[in-house]
Amino acid sequence: MSDIHPFDDPERLRLLLVDVHYGGDRPWEHDPDVAELMALTTRKYAGLATKHHRDPAEAAAAAWDVMRTRAARIADDPWAVITHAVALQMFYEERAQGLLCGTDQVRTDDVTDFHDADRISDHETSLADFHPSFWSLDDLSDVEDPLAVDPDSEEPDAEPTNAWVALETAVEFFVDSGWSRAAAQMALECIAARLIRTGNKRSTFESLRRDPSIRCHLDIDQDSWIAVLHAVLGHDLPNLEHTASGRGILKRLLTGERYDELFHLTGIADVIAKAAPIATERANA
């Protein structure tokens, strides 16, 4: 007994698609041949759906949409058109689920280099330990070798700060610079989350620079948003990487700079203050 189904024949499939197309919506809903075709489709694409961690019914639904198009009816091999479209749809849906976004977004080049969303709690080590964006090549010999510290010094040297404390300290810095706590937390948590997702400062800056959603929620203009990104992440130009301008607020706090030292940095406190949502609103009034 042959395992080949009659609808596996491209010509037989095409005739059915043409027939139900010109019959309106009713054949698609009530024709027994269509029901048999969809059962075959569900079995045919079950493996493809499983490969992309999707339900076979989702693959069948994607195939249903393609079968109703003119491209499927006029193709030399309708199954080839349907299979290609379903494979793409399954890939995009899996990618969208991993990136926590819609399928329309994953079809663009903006997210090509992004990896799937990663929960910090999935890692046994702290964010500062496992993520290279928070690594520092600064000289920490005084921290690593306490015996080398001057015993006559009244003030102990700064110690490295973990990522969570650095983020909270940065929020306090924003608040003391005129931001509301809610706005400061939203801005900094979004920047930190994107930094984790992209894996490096340059990609984080470019991604956030082109993403209007966060600054719209904060109600600040593009220039103020870019100024905030430079202040938090540091400038990403290669020639500034190891200069004061290349070290953002987060990196400074992670490498042991004290909270009060941030206010002595040239212009950085003024930049944050001028970018505050209230300050921006007054400037544009």
C-alpha positions as CSV (number, residue, x, y, z in Angstrom):
1,M,0.0,0.0,0.0
2,S,1.5,3.3,-1.1
3,D,2.0,6.1,1.6
4,I,1.7,8.8,-1.1
5,H,-1.4,10.9,-0.6
6,P,-3.3,12.1,-3.6
7,F,-2.8,15.7,-2.6
8,D,1.0,15.2,-2.7
9,D,0.7,15.5,-6.4
10,P,1.3,19.2,-7.3
11,E,-1.4,19.2,-10.1
12,R,-4.0,17.6,-7.8
13,L,-3.2,20.2,-5.2
14,R,-3.4,23.1,-7.7
15,L,-6.8,22.0,-8.9
16,L,-8.1,21.9,-5.4
17,L,-6.7,25.4,-4.6
18,V,-8.2,26.9,-7.7
19,D,-11.5,25.2,-7.1
20,V,-11.9,26.4,-3.6
21,H,-10.6,29.9,-4.4
22,Y,-13.3,30.6,-6.9
23,G,-15.9,29.0,-4.6
24,G,-15.5,31.8,-2.0
25,D,-14.9,31.3,1.7
26,R,-17.4,28.5,2.2
27,P,-15.3,25.7,0.6
28,W,-12.4,26.7,2.8
29,E,-14.5,26.1,5.8
30,H,-16.8,23.2,4.8
31,D,-15.2,21.3,1.9
32,P,-14.2,17.8,3.1
33,D,-11.2,17.8,0.7
34,V,-9.9,21.0,2.4
35,A,-10.3,19.3,5.8
36,E,-8.3,16.3,4.4
37,L,-5.7,18.7,2.9
38,M,-5.2,20.5,6.2
39,A,-4.9,17.2,8.1
40,L,-2.2,16.2,5.6
41,T,-0.5,19.6,6.0
42,T,-0.4,19.3,9.8
43,R,1.3,15.9,9.5
44,K,3.6,17.1,6.7
45,Y,5.0,20.1,8.6
46,A,4.9,18.7,12.2
47,G,8.7,18.0,12.0
48,L,9.4,21.5,10.8
49,A,7.3,23.0,13.5
50,T,9.0,20.9,16.2
51,K,12.4,21.9,14.9
52,H,11.6,25.6,15.6
53,H,9.8,24.8,18.9
54,R,6.4,25.6,17.5
55,D,3.1,23.7,17.6
56,P,2.2,21.7,14.4
57,A,-1.1,23.6,14.3
58,E,0.9,26.8,13.9
59,A,2.7,25.4,10.8
60,A,-0.7,24.3,9.4
61,A,-2.1,27.8,10.0
62,A,0.8,29.3,8.2
63,A,0.3,26.9,5.3
64,W,-3.4,27.8,5.2
65,D,-2.5,31.4,4.7
66,V,-0.1,30.6,1.8
67,M,-2.5,28.2,0.1
68,R,-5.0,31.1,-0.3
69,T,-2.5,33.2,-2.3
70,R,-2.2,33.5,-6.0
71,A,1.5,32.5,-5.8
72,A,0.5,29.1,-4.6
73,R,-2.1,28.6,-7.3
74,I,0.1,29.5,-10.2
75,A,3.4,28.0,-9.1
76,D,4.8,25.0,-11.0
77,D,5.0,23.2,-7.6
78,P,2.6,24.7,-5.0
79,W,4.1,22.5,-2.3
80,A,7.5,24.2,-2.8
81,V,6.0,27.6,-2.4
82,I,4.1,26.5,0.7
83,T,7.0,24.8,2.3
84,H,9.3,27.7,1.8
85,A,6.8,30.2,3.3
86,V,6.1,27.9,6.2
87,A,9.8,27.4,7.0
88,L,10.3,31.2,7.0
89,Q,7.3,31.8,9.2
90,M,8.4,29.2,11.7
91,F,11.9,30.7,11.8
92,Y,10.6,34.2,12.3
93,E,8.2,33.1,15.1
94,E,10.9,31.2,16.9
95,R,13.3,34.2,16.6
96,A,10.6,36.6,17.7
97,Q,9.9,34.5,20.8
98,G,13.5,34.5,21.7
99,L,13.9,38.3,21.2
100,L,10.6,39.1,22.9
101,C,9.3,41.1,20.0
102,G,7.0,40.8,17.0
103,T,7.6,38.8,13.8
104,D,7.6,42.1,11.8
105,Q,10.6,43.3,13.8
106,V,12.7,40.2,13.2
107,R,12.2,40.5,9.5
108,T,14.3,43.7,9.5
109,D,18.1,44.0,9.6
110,D,18.0,45.9,12.9
111,V,18.0,42.7,15.0
112,T,20.1,40.5,12.9
113,D,23.1,40.6,15.3
114,F,21.0,40.3,18.5
115,H,20.9,37.0,20.5
116,D,17.9,35.7,22.3
117,A,16.8,37.5,25.5
118,D,18.9,36.2,28.4
119,R,17.7,36.2,32.0
120,I,20.4,37.4,34.5
121,S,19.1,34.9,37.0
122,D,20.1,32.1,34.6
123,H,23.7,32.8,35.4
124,E,25.4,31.6,38.6
125,T,27.9,34.5,38.5
126,S,27.2,38.2,38.8
127,L,26.6,40.4,35.8
128,A,29.9,42.1,36.2
129,D,31.8,38.8,36.2
130,F,30.2,37.1,33.1
131,H,29.5,40.0,30.8
132,P,32.5,41.5,29.0
133,S,30.9,44.9,28.7
134,F,31.6,45.4,32.4
135,W,35.1,44.1,32.4
136,S,37.9,46.6,33.0
137,L,41.6,46.7,32.2
138,D,42.3,49.4,34.8
139,D,45.1,49.0,37.3
140,L,43.4,47.5,40.4
141,S,46.6,46.4,42.1
142,D,45.9,48.4,45.2
143,V,42.6,46.6,45.5
144,E,44.0,43.2,44.9
145,D,47.0,43.7,47.2
146,P,45.8,45.5,50.3
147,L,49.4,45.4,51.7
148,A,50.5,47.8,49.1
149,V,48.0,50.5,50.3
150,D,49.5,53.4,52.2
151,P,48.8,52.7,55.9
152,D,48.9,56.4,56.7
153,S,46.0,57.1,54.3
154,E,42.9,58.2,56.2
155,E,40.5,57.3,53.4
156,P,40.4,53.7,52.1
157,D,40.7,53.2,48.4
158,A,37.5,52.5,46.5
159,E,36.6,48.9,45.9
160,P,35.0,47.5,42.8
161,T,31.2,47.7,42.8
162,N,28.9,44.9,41.6
163,A,26.6,45.6,38.7
164,W,23.4,45.9,40.8
165,V,24.9,48.5,43.2
166,A,26.4,50.4,40.2
167,L,23.0,50.6,38.6
168,E,21.3,51.7,41.8
169,T,24.0,54.3,42.4
170,A,23.6,55.6,38.8
171,V,19.8,56.0,39.5
172,E,20.6,58.0,42.6
173,F,23.0,60.2,40.5
174,F,20.2,60.8,38.0
175,V,17.7,61.7,40.7
176,D,20.1,64.1,42.4
177,S,20.6,65.7,38.9
178,G,17.0,66.5,38.6
179,W,15.4,63.3,37.2
180,S,12.3,61.7,38.8
181,R,13.2,58.3,40.3
182,A,10.7,56.5,37.9
183,A,12.2,58.1,34.8
184,A,15.8,57.4,36.0
185,Q,15.1,53.8,36.7
186,M,13.4,53.3,33.4
187,A,16.2,54.9,31.4
188,L,19.0,53.1,33.2
189,E,17.3,49.7,33.4
190,C,16.5,49.8,29.6
191,I,20.1,50.7,28.8
192,A,21.5,47.9,31.0
193,A,19.0,45.4,29.6
194,R,20.0,46.3,26.0
195,L,23.7,46.1,26.9
196,I,23.2,42.6,28.2
197,R,21.3,41.6,25.0
198,T,23.7,43.1,22.4
199,G,26.9,42.3,24.3
200,N,28.9,45.4,23.6
201,K,28.8,49.2,24.1
202,R,28.8,50.2,20.4
203,S,25.9,47.9,19.4
204,T,24.0,49.0,22.5
205,F,24.4,52.7,21.6
206,E,23.4,52.2,18.0
207,S,20.4,50.1,18.9
208,L,19.1,52.6,21.5
209,R,19.8,55.6,19.3
210,R,17.5,54.2,16.6
211,D,14.8,53.0,19.1
212,P,12.4,55.9,19.7
213,S,10.2,54.0,22.1
214,I,12.2,54.6,25.3
215,R,12.8,58.3,24.8
216,C,9.2,58.8,23.9
217,H,8.2,57.2,27.2
218,L,10.7,59.4,28.9
219,D,9.4,62.4,26.9
220,I,12.8,63.7,26.0
221,D,14.1,64.7,22.6
222,Q,16.7,62.8,20.5
223,D,19.6,65.1,21.4
224,S,19.0,64.7,25.1
225,W,18.6,60.9,24.7
226,I,22.0,60.6,22.8
227,A,23.6,62.8,25.6
228,V,22.3,60.3,28.2
229,L,23.6,57.3,26.3
230,H,27.0,58.9,26.0
231,A,27.0,59.7,29.7
232,V,26.0,56.2,30.8
233,L,27.9,54.1,28.3
234,G,30.8,56.4,27.4
235,H,31.7,57.4,23.8
236,D,32.2,54.4,21.6
237,L,34.7,55.9,19.1
238,P,37.9,53.8,19.0
239,N,40.2,56.7,19.7
240,L,38.2,57.6,22.9
241,E,37.8,54.1,24.2
242,H,40.5,54.4,26.9
243,T,40.0,58.1,27.6
244,A,37.8,59.8,30.2
245,S,35.1,60.3,27.6
246,G,35.1,56.6,26.7
247,R,34.3,55.6,30.3
248,G,30.6,56.0,31.1
249,I,28.9,56.3,34.4
250,L,28.3,52.5,34.8
251,K,31.9,51.6,34.0
252,R,33.2,54.3,36.4
253,L,31.1,53.0,39.2
254,L,32.0,49.4,38.5
255,T,35.7,50.2,38.7
256,G,35.5,51.8,42.1
257,E,34.9,55.5,41.5
258,R,32.9,57.1,44.3
259,Y,29.5,58.6,43.9
260,D,30.6,62.1,44.8
261,E,33.3,61.9,42.2
262,L,30.7,61.8,39.4
263,F,29.7,65.3,40.2
264,H,33.3,66.5,39.6
265,L,33.5,65.0,36.1
266,T,33.7,67.7,33.5
267,G,30.2,68.4,32.3
268,I,28.7,65.0,33.0
269,A,26.4,66.2,35.8
270,D,25.3,69.2,33.7
271,V,24.5,66.9,30.7
272,I,22.3,64.6,32.9
273,A,20.6,67.6,34.5
274,K,19.9,69.2,31.1
275,A,18.5,66.0,29.7
276,A,16.0,65.5,32.5
277,P,12.5,65.2,31.2
278,I,11.4,68.4,33.1
279,A,14.4,70.3,32.0
280,T,13.8,69.3,28.4
281,E,10.2,70.3,28.6
282,R,11.2,73.8,29.8
283,A,13.9,74.2,27.2
284,N,11.3,73.5,24.4
285,A,8.6,75.6,25.9
